[in-house]
Amino acid sequence: MMLESLQAEVTAFVLSNHLYWGLWGVNQAAQEGTSEFDYLIYASNRFQQYYVTKKSQQQQQQQPPQT
């Protein structure tokens, strides 16, 4: 049970991490522009990874637990 609780916490932080850095990329693009580094592509990739991870986690939750 403790391992499952830890896994649930890590899962939540993975999603929030992708959102945080995606929003950071958008903010950086607004503040610094994209001439030296394309922050908007970086942000887009982080948001895409958020949705990929979220979908994967939802599919895992729908599967019956293995014994």
Secondary structure as UniProt FT lines:
FT   HELIX           2..32
FT   HELIX           39..62
//
